[in-house]
Amino acid sequence: MRTKIGVIAIQGDVAEHVIALEKTLAERGEKGEVVKIKQRGIMDSCDAIVIPGGESTTIGRLIEREGIHPELKEAATAGKTIALSFHPELTEDRRIQHFSLIWYRFLRNKINC
């Protein structure tokens, strides 16, 4: 089976993410490919999704603007792996639509899920 990993590529340079994922697949001896997701219509063909870190407000807005948000929620609902390296739910800025993929709350030195 070929694994297809999509990296959300709507802000900044995501080359390091793509290279690291390709290297990991190769080291594990797995056949697969890593694709950049810049617009809607690509995510459905991916087995896993990576959302690189960065400025959460901007990433959240761009995901919404590019029409990727509904596909992201659908992927999570379908049980696909979603790797986040930013935390949109931690902001108190109500202009940002939360992803609502998983509920969690950070307390000092703890994570409640």
C-alpha distance (Angstrom), angle and dihedral (degrees) to the residues before:
residue distance angle dihedral
M1 . . .
R2 3.81 . .
T3 3.76 116.6 .
K4 3.79 116.9 -143.0
I5 3.80 116.6 -160.9
G6 3.79 120.5 -170.4
V7 3.81 121.7 -153.6
I8 3.81 116.0 -159.8
A9 3.81 101.0 -123.4
I10 3.79 105.0 -178.6
Q11 3.80 99.5 111.9
G12 3.76 129.4 42.4
D13 3.76 130.2 -27.5
V14 3.79 113.8 -37.4
A15 3.81 95.8 177.1
E16 3.81 92.3 113.9
H17 3.81 90.8 55.3
V18 3.80 92.1 49.1
I19 3.82 92.7 47.2
A20 3.83 93.0 47.1
L21 3.80 92.1 49.9
E22 3.82 92.8 46.7
K23 3.81 89.7 49.0
T24 3.80 91.4 49.7
L25 3.80 92.1 50.9
A26 3.82 90.4 49.2
E27 3.82 93.6 47.0
R28 3.79 90.2 51.9
G29 3.80 90.9 47.8
E30 3.79 90.8 -121.5
K31 3.76 124.1 147.0
G32 3.73 112.1 -129.3
E33 3.74 149.2 113.6
V34 3.77 137.3 -124.5
V35 3.80 118.2 -141.6
K36 3.78 132.5 -172.5
I37 3.79 115.4 -122.7
K38 3.80 109.9 -148.2
Q39 3.79 100.4 152.6
R40 3.78 140.4 13.2
G41 3.78 121.5 -74.4
I42 3.81 98.6 54.8
M43 3.79 103.1 74.7
D44 3.81 95.8 71.2
S45 3.81 91.4 66.5
C46 3.83 92.8 52.4
D47 3.79 125.6 95.3
A48 3.81 93.3 -156.2
I49 3.80 136.1 14.4
V50 3.82 129.4 -145.7
I51 3.80 121.1 -161.0
P52 3.82 106.9 -164.5
G53 3.76 120.8 -139.1
G54 3.74 123.4 -105.2
E55 3.74 135.1 109.2
S56 3.82 102.8 -11.8
T57 3.79 96.1 -155.0
T58 3.79 92.2 54.5
I59 3.80 95.0 43.0
G60 3.80 91.4 49.2
R61 3.78 92.4 50.0
L62 3.82 93.4 46.1
I63 3.81 92.1 49.0
E64 3.79 87.9 53.1
R65 3.81 94.4 44.0
E66 3.80 93.7 49.8
G67 3.80 91.3 50.8
I68 3.80 93.0 -117.0
H69 3.82 96.5 121.3
P70 3.85 97.0 81.2
E71 3.81 90.8 47.9
L72 3.80 90.6 48.9
K73 3.80 92.1 52.8
E74 3.81 90.4 46.1
A75 3.82 90.9 50.8
A76 3.81 91.0 51.0
T77 3.80 91.8 47.1
A78 3.82 89.3 50.9
G79 3.81 89.0 55.9
K80 3.80 99.3 -107.2
T81 3.77 116.9 153.5
I82 3.81 111.8 -101.4
A83 3.81 115.5 -169.2
L84 3.80 114.3 -161.8
S85 3.75 124.6 -172.2
F86 3.79 94.3 -179.9
H87 3.78 130.8 53.0
P88 3.82 115.2 -133.8
E89 3.80 92.1 173.5
L90 3.80 91.2 63.4
T91 3.79 94.2 68.0
E92 3.76 122.0 91.8
D93 3.82 91.0 -155.2
R94 3.81 102.2 118.0
R95 3.83 91.6 -163.9
I96 3.80 87.1 77.7
Q97 3.78 117.1 80.9
H98 3.77 108.1 -133.4
F99 3.78 117.9 -127.7
S100 3.81 92.4 -133.7
L101 3.79 92.2 -159.6
I102 3.78 95.3 133.5
W103 3.78 131.8 1.2
Y104 3.74 117.0 -126.4
R105 3.77 138.3 150.5
F106 3.77 125.4 -157.9
L107 3.76 118.0 -138.2
R108 3.74 125.0 177.6
N109 3.83 105.8 -60.9
K110 3.81 91.8 -16.7
I111 3.78 139.5 87.3
N112 3.81 119.5 -150.7
C113 3.79 116.8 -160.1
